[in-house]
């Protein structure tokens, strides 16, 4: 960094991008104290994958990274995209009507405290927590050893240094290990978003058919809108064909 300073001198709005290694940070603070220091996106990505690659973090990765709901909806509506627009919209409405009804009936039959997927995740996490070693720091604070990341837990704040607890709202293995030691109810540590009551409430409303088009009451400003033919872009290959 000293040699670089000799070569370029003082540069206004100078920016460094690095992997945030401690030695680089220290050198920049000493040699280029006024420069901006950013983190390399590539290194951040690798660090996230490496840090959350352990078993007790698989729930976090699944919840945050996947887009299964979007893919499921796209697959369901794929063939219907060739329908006329009004038919396509009606297909979507009917699909949502069926989904809401099915999920409402399904949720009413469940007797678990959490929605089924998260109930299973919690049970699996509890089993892993039984093999961890919690060392009490205070009444509700623990340093939990797992042979990998370890974690410092504060049950009252629902936090753990591994980050899983506060991000997904379900206690991580570290927090569950501490709650086992103190006899704390696991479900009291879970966010209400995962409770069975919340799941049921999400589908309490019903989606109804739109009725016959002749009976619709359409506002005047909508009725008078003129829908023009969409502008079409000429394919790049067509101009080449015309030139030939």
N, C-alpha and C positions, 0 to 999 in steps of 0.2 A: 504494500500500500504506500510505503514511503517513496519507493521508486516511481510509482504511478503518479504520486503527488508532484514529484520533480518533473515528470514528463508533461503533465497537462496543466499544472498550476491550479489556480482557483477558477472553477467553472460554475456559473450560476445555474441553479435548478438541476444540479447533478443528481442522478438517480442510479442506485445500485440494486440489482436483483440477484439474490443468492439463495442458497438452501438454508439460510439463517443459522449457520453453524456459529457456535459461541465465539470462536477465534476471529471469524470475519466480522461479527457484530462488534467485538471489542476493538478491532483494528479500525473500523469505520468511525466508531465513536471517538477514537483518538486522532486519526489522521484527517478524516473528513467529517467533522462534527455537524456541519450544516447540510450535508447531503441527505437525500431521502433513501431509505433502505426498505425495499420490498421483498416479499417472499416469492420464490419461483413456483408457479402453478404446478409444474411437473413434479417437483419435490413434495409439495403439499399433498398431491394426489397419492403419491407413493407412500407417504407417511400415514395418511388416513387408512389406506388399505392394510398397511402393516400393523397399525395399532389396533384396528378393529377386526383382525383376522382370527381372533381367539374364539373359542366356543361360546363363552358367555356373552359375546357381543353379536352373535349371529342374528338375534332378534332385531337389533338396531339396524344392521345392514339391510335386512329384509324389509323392514318398515319404511326406511327412508329412501332406499335406492330403487326398488322395483316399482313398476307402473302397471301391475297386473290388472287393475280395474279398467284402465284405459284400453289395454290390449283386449280384454274380454269384451268390452263394448264395441270396439272396432271389428272384432271377429263376428260379433252378433249381427252387426249392421252392414257387413261387407257386401253381401249379395243384394241388399235392399237399396244400395246407392244408385243402381241403374233404374229405379222406379221414378215416376214423375214426382216432383218435389212435394206435392200435397200427400201423395201416397207414402212417401218416405217419412214425412213428419208423423203421419198417423201410425206408421210402423214403430217409430221410436216411442210414441205415446203409449201404444199397446204394450210394447216391451217393458217400459217402466211400470206400467200398471200391474203387469204380471209379477215383475220382480218385487215390487213393494208388497204386494199381497202375500207372495210366497215367504218373504223374509219376516213379515209381521206374524204369520202363522208359525214359522219356525221359532222365532224368539219367544213366543208365548208358551211353547212346549219346554223350553229350557229351564232348569232349576239351579244352574250354577250362579256364582256371584258375579263372575266376569263373562263376557261374551266367549263362546266356545274356543275360538282360536287363542285368545289371550289367557283363558283359564288353563289350557294345555301348556302354553309357554311358561306361565307362572309355576305350574306343578313341576315341569322339567327343570326350571331354574332352582326351585327349592331342593330338588334332589342333588344338584351340583353343589349347592350351598352347604350341604351337610358335610362335605369333604374339605371345606375351607377352614382356616384357623383364624378366628376373630380374637383380637387382643383389645380389651376395653381401654379407652382413653378417658372416658367419662361415662355417665349414666347412659347417654344416647350417642356416644361417639366411639368409633372402633377403627383400628388398623387391621385390615383383613389380608391375610397372605393366601395367595392362590398359586404361587410358584411362577407367575408370569408378570401381569401388570401390577397386582396388588391393588388395594384401594383404601382410602380413608373415608369413612362413612359418618354422616350426621343424620340420624333418623328423623329428628324433629324438623330439619330443613329439607328432608327428602333429597339429599345430594350425596354423590360419591365422586371421587377424583377420577374414576374411569370414564365419567361422563354419561354413561348409559341411563342411569336412574333419572337424571333431570331432563334428558332429551326425550325419552319415550314415555315417561310417566309410570313406568312399572319398575319395581325394585330390581336391581341387578343382583347377581349372586353374592357380591360383597354385602349389600344391604340386607339381604335375606339371611346371611350368616349371622349378622349382628342381631337381627330380630329374633332368630332362633335362640340366641344366647339370652336375650332379655324376655322372651315369651311374648313379643309384640305380634299382633294380628297382621298377617301378610296383606290382607285385603285393605286394611286401613292405610297402607302405604301406596296403593294404586290410585291413579287418576280416575276421576269419575267418568271420563270419556270411555273407559273400558268396561264400566259396570253394565250388567244385563239390562238395568232400567233405561240407561241411555240408548242402548241398542234398540230396545222396544220403542222408545220415544221417537227415534229416527224414522220409523215407518208407521207412525200413528195416522198420518194423513193418507187419504186415498186419492188415486188419480182416476178421473172419470172420463168416459167417452165424450167426444165433442158434439155428438148429436148429428142430425141431418144438416147438411150445408144450407138447405133452403130455409131452415129455421134459425140460422145464425143472426145475431144482432151485431152488425158491423158498423163502427163509427163512420161518419160521412167522410172525414179526412182520409181514412183508409180506403174507402170505396173509390175515391176520386184519384188515387195515385195511379200514374201511368208507369207501368213496368216495361221498359224498353228491352230490346234484344241485347244481351251482353256483348260488349266489345270483344272481338276475336283477334288474337295475335296471330300473325302469319308465321307458320313454322319456318325455321331457318333453312330447311332443305328445299322449300318450295321456290324461294328466290333463286337458288342455284339451278333448279330445274328449268325455270323460265329463261335464265341467262343462256343455258345450253340450247 
